[in-house]
Amino acid sequence: MQRSILSNWMFLLVGGLLLTSCIGDKRFSKLSASKTGIAFTNELKATADLNIINYLYFFNGGGVGAGDLNGDGLQDLVFVSNQGENAVYLNKGELKFQGISYVLGIDNREMKWSTGIAIAVVNGDGRLDLYISEVGSYLKIEGENKLFINTGNDKEGIPIFEEQAKKYGLDLVGFGTQAVFFDYDLDNDLDMYMLNHSVHSNGTFKRSDIRTESHPLAGDRLMRNDGERFTDVTSKSGIYNSALGYGLGIGISDVNQDGWPDIYVGNDFHENDYLYLNQGDGTFKESLGEMIKHTSRFSMGNDLADINNDGLIDILSLDMLPRDYEKLKSSAGEDPYDIYQYKLKYGYHDQHSRNTLQLNRGNGKFSEIGLSAGVSATDWSWSGLMADFDLDGFNDMFIANGIIGRTNDLDYINFISNEVNQQRLAGDLTEKDLSLTNKMPVVEVPNYAFRNNRELGFESVSMAWGFEQKSFSNGAVYVDLDNDGDLEIVTNNINEPAFIFKNNTRERVPEAHFLTVRFEGPPSNPWGVGARVELTLSDDSNLVRELFPVRGYQSTQPHELYFGLDSLTKADLKVTWPDGRVEKLSNVESDQTIYLSYTKAKADVIENSEAQLHPFQESWEMGFEHKENNFIEFHRESLIPGMLSAEGPAFAQGDVNEDGLIDYFFGGAKNQPSYFYLQLPGKKFEIKKLDDDIRYEDVSAVFVDHDKDGDLDLVIGSGGNEFSGESPFSELRLYQNVSGTFFRDTSAIESIFLNTSIVAPADYDLDGDFDLFVGARSVPWKYGFVPESYFLKNENGVFQKDQELTAQFGKILGMVTDAKWAHIDGNRKPDLVVASDWSTIKVVYQDNDGFSLTNLMGSEGLWNCVEVGDFDADGKLDIVAGNLGSNSKLAVSDGEILRLYVNDFDDNGSVEQIMVIEKEGREELFTTKDELVKQLNFIKKKYVDYASFAQAHLHEILPPEKLNAAIKYEVRDTRSSIFFQEHNGDFSRIPLANEAQFSSIQAINVRDFNFDGLPDIMAAGNYSRASIQRGKYDASYGEVLMNWTNREMKYIPNATHGLYLDGEIRHLAFTNIDRTNALIVVKNDAPVQVFRFGL
Amino acid sequence: MMKKLSLLPILLVCLSCEPDLRYQKILADPETYQSAMKRLTDIIVYDIFSPPVASRVYVYPNIAAYEVARHSSPEKYASLSGQLADLTETPTPGDLVDINLASLHAFLTVGKALIFSEEKIDNYANAFYQKLTDHGLPSSVKSESLAFGEQVASHILKWTDGDMYKQTRTYPKYTVRSEQAYWKPTPPDYMEGIEPHWREIRTLVLDSAEQYPPIPPLPFDMTSGSTFHTQLMEVYDIGKSLDQEQTEIAEFWDCNPYVSHHRGHAMFATKKITPGGHWMGITAIATRQAESSFDETVEAYARTSIALFDAFISCWDEKWKSLMVRPETLINEHLDEDWLPLLQTPPFPEYTSGHSVISRAAAVTLTDIFGDDFSFNDTTEVEYGLTERKFNSFMHASEEAAISRLYGGIHYMMAIENGVDQGQKVGEHIVRNLKTRR
């Protein structure tokens, strides 16, 4: 007995010790208020006068600022309290702080609402001033922004402040979020951008053109520093300042590397985010739509920093997508399809409610890679900060999140909130009614930390790094509070003392080196705001940081730059000051704080960099513009993962009139004629329409001389997924070439009907004429049912169904998307390589014994296209295939399974497609409850509320016998890949480079670009017709992968080769136009583009 | 009026020993049925059913209840089988059955199958049956009655199954047409159009959905001075100058089952009864005021809910044929971007006004039952935070319901006037062709 008690005690003791050492072992440890002396809490108290119902941003919290206020070399902290007194803490060293809030004077207003803090030298005297944004003139709140001028230290070294907003013309009254002081006109003083939010809370969205109408309170302001005062220069600056501006996030950076600082503004709700490019003449041009394909929707905080050390600044913008499945299924999500289209029509940009990470691809183009980077869902997120927390040379991420009332909870909206009736909502709330807002679900969650995996991805390390405590954290800063070279994190929390997380990296990993940079700037910008520092390390990596302290959310980071050097101890440094002056330092030692002085910098000598020659030059449009018809498959099959009606156009090339010049055929979408472009000398074309058959959506075409009369005839397959059965518009067509004019000939081809994806010709029976494989994409109205593909044998110029082959393989090739005949096994008989949706890459081998089908093992994917080439030069053909990619909500790899069940689950005669992702043994439904209920009414009865639906497992939601009987597809890896053929005929899969996984690959061209005798790859794609929940696949600009031997295909940055392809690419074809090599890019719903190709 | 109960069970109980007959009083009380109806309405509100679907949730339970209750006076009441499309002869009760209990049970059983929150019916039913047991209901009577109720309910549900409701759930959604004249989703939620295929639902008394089409809507013409434009301006102008009474009328007849409110990220819904639900409420008021017996109460509900059901189908047929654009869309587009109708525009095409059609059809039916000279105080909306209003007759109430849509800013005058005509014809047809009395 006694012994056992003793041993229990021992166990507890040991356990306790382990636990303590564990906490110490984490990268961060949270310091208690008693240790730091920082007890600040942003206390929030809802009253009848001010609450979440009458002020939509009542839960948005306050900011934090870090700056050396008294010039002692230690970073001090300022916290904003929404309703109470703001707080100032002096850093006394060793992570101890002294509260000196009294220096801001006494604020005894009954009601005020403060939000963000900017710390900057506003009056040019070298001391850091404080600028606190407020909500002014709203309901019973009267207020204006406060400028606390730092008048110097008193005898005790405590900085003394005086409120002087009026004196400087900065006593702005508006719905303030955050001010930024930076030098937009590069005259070496700091101007100011005031980010305001809107309080418009009606759910209507108006035409976006009200964006150009000024609003006195909600509109943003640009204030130019004219020495003594700031002058409002908004009206001619190109800055929007309307009631549509729900500005919650702002960041400054030179995103296009022209030396002028640009502005990114994150707007909540339906309003677009803004990316203002500084024009260098005192104006800005809002250019987001030209540079960024889609943004976060409920944009909150943001940060602009380089995540892959390519010297280009990337953009993180936060949203509120839940990471947890159950929370996701009980929250309002994306708009329904029609509403989404409405907003686009009203002039709003593509927006998805998830965090977005815009990777700067150079040339003013960004790819949104938040999903593949693993950072798209971090719940209700406010601050996003990118900094190198582990000092390994790559910027990591910290995200502060949480909200007191999850206002988008569907059960709250539909079942609980009804208790507040309309009258009370419209009129005044009483204290009693406020209790109803207390029924909103709470999102008190741990903050997130992500470690940069150096491969364009981030690993969630929240727990491992010590961020396990749940909170409502809003503003945040990273700051080296103890001057040891690593970055502490400070957050401002609602109803809980501020968090100070000490970074233990330097203690734990002394060999992780750092360099901190401080600035001695020109007189009016003494702390060097706008300076850019580039470190070149001995391993050739380039680390770029810009000193724009306002980052994240309502917060100001310190006026110093932090570099992690990993194990390296020396670096070459180059600083570029805002006015372009430069200083270069070689072999700067690590582990120090280095001071860079403006006076030492000189005008930059422009290095005579050779004008880079791009192989792809001079693009032009050929004339044909594909116009997709407005057929919305979601209206008849609402659960399909994406629409199949936009997979065209068809494209074929060949010299049809035997004039020695290559001619082209482009298939029209439904209601659009198909066209021949007959090449004439000098980049000119004779254009001929295929007028009669405009109802066909032509998606695949081949020129073949089927009758061996010496000219090229044309076979066209049509798709569109609209017509079913033996519709005339799904019939395979053959056109005879009669002296360069094409006539349909129904006698030369057997009548077959299908929703076509591909027509692939080859003389597979080796009788000297072309035969055909015709791939079937789908069964219209019944996505997921396997359609029948066909083999057509050429018998004396007439294509006839090859009964034997069709019977053998027609129904087992799946939902075919592409196919190619090739000599895979090296014998003289052609084999057929087939790509299909929700299935494997298949090879139909042909040898002396006949045909046999091989599924490439483990290759189940969402394949779009397939090509072949001997990439490893071993004499055996390899297969390269375009898949969905990694940058998708459906992306799976490493043990996750994407699954599709197809069945009539409620026996009402219509087919449902149920898509799930199996993670850790649980099958998570992809569709929302509302979407599912529309197809399966019984679900609504089974789960009236959303919470119980969210908790239910798949086999509880749907009848297990129906699931068992369903057609079932599984996908285990969505990455586009090369399948290298081994000597024994097996295939080894190697995924393409990360950059080629950013989007759905729909076109591949294999060609030796660098004339080294090895085939290289060009891949392109994008897809905009996926369900709204999935979002747009638009991150590819066309990727060139160079064959680097050893089976490595190396991504060549687009900036290097100069090719940037926008839109949805369906064909990449090399050809010869005007006696020059050219690349033809054929896109869905866009003009055909041609690039001259060559050096 | 005393009602004629089957005396047999009472006798049996009397014969046993010290019979406790208090339960009979409960069962004889029409308030028992009223309370069950109210429960159904509450669940319809909670579960959020659109107006046409709600009319379906009302009609089948009341038909089931009637098909049982008619057996209390077989000489007085006629069966609906043979009168309603495809309804075959319903079962007849055995001796031990308490008709009112069976009628309630049939009502609750069918109701439970049609709503979502089943436990809300179960809780109600269990508590009620327990109360009867506590008040002396013999178990034999209980089991026989519930069994018969069940039997009729399953007969009705089987018939219900053939009304195309299930099939229409997955019919294609409406693809919004870009031409100005056609309906588009409206703020704040831009919800997709409700029930574009409701015309496919089996009518009960009408030959088909299109038996009484209204006259066609005015030709779309946005030139100033055109009749259409004038009617559009009327909506806009009235909306800006509503007096207190007009505002009260519009709000009183709002009857929008789901009004959403946006406060930034915060969204709220207020839920109310549907237009059909309001007329079920008026039926409750009328039957109480007329001191209708249990079976007469059931009869009134059955007849009114049948009129509502067919009227909705007739109206929805027109709505999704003419696809008339809502005034809010045109006013925001052409006249005033910030204009908001007093009521939230419901998510379906404008022409004809649903409330006008169904209110008139219900009023014609209720007038046939209770007479034209029937003034009442309409308290239906009080629990939803609205006032009470007095009416001289059902027709008077239906007129006000119709015009309320103009005040509410959600309908043109043509949809109101022609909607009333449509409702009148539907109502008269049903009164003419549906007989509950022998």
Interface residues (C-beta under 8 A of the other chain):
Chain A: I52 I53 N54 L56 Y57 V199 S201 N202 G203 T204 F205 K206 R207 I210 D268 F269 F298 A332 P336 D338 I339 Y342 G405 T407 N408 I413 N414 F415 S417 N418 V420 N421 Q422 Q423 L425 T437 M440 N630 I632 F634 H635 R636 S638 D906 N908 G909 S910 K934 Q935 N937 K940 K941 V944
Chain B: Y46 D47 I48 I115 F116 S117 E118 K166 Q167 R169 T170 P172 K173 Y174 T175 V176 P185 P187 P188 D189 Y190 E192 V259 S260 H261 H262 R263 G264 H265 A266 M267 F268 A269 T270 K271 N332 E337 L340 Y384 G385
